[in-house]
Amino acid sequence: MCSTTASSKSNEQAITTAGIHHLGLTVPNLQQAVDFFIEQLNFEKVGEKPDYPAIFVSDGSIMLTLWQAKDADNMVAFNRQNNVGLHHFALRVSNLEDLQSLHAKFLKLDDVQIEFAPEPLGDTGIHHMMCYIPGGIRLELINA
């Protein structure tokens, strides 16, 4: 079991992480999810493991491992109050104009559900929006 309490040894060198290397997501329709990231967010396919089955896509900053769910018909949607797991993930966009353009683009897609349009994140000067990608995973886009 891992403890979250600080070590009493003061001579230990602190080790820090350097960011997210990749994020693995199980999806009900692998090709539909891959198409979304490639066609809508300009990700590139960077690998594949057909026997898994999984496809790896990247925007140059983060890689996503997309896995095909074994029994997509019996999947249960995530509920943050009842399930342990990924509530959402956030991808950064360059500016507010890009965020607004993606929102307009997503509104035209039948397989993307918009939770809320771009809006201010408090008084930070940052804007964000929330949507559900094909298959129902919650994605936040943020111009931070």
Secondary structure by P-SEA (a helix, b strand, c coil): cccccccccccbbbbbbccccbbbbbbccaaaaaaaaaaacccccccccccccccccccccccccccccccccccccccccccccccbbbbbcccaaaaaaaaaaaaacccccccccccccccccccbbbbbcccbbbbbbbcc
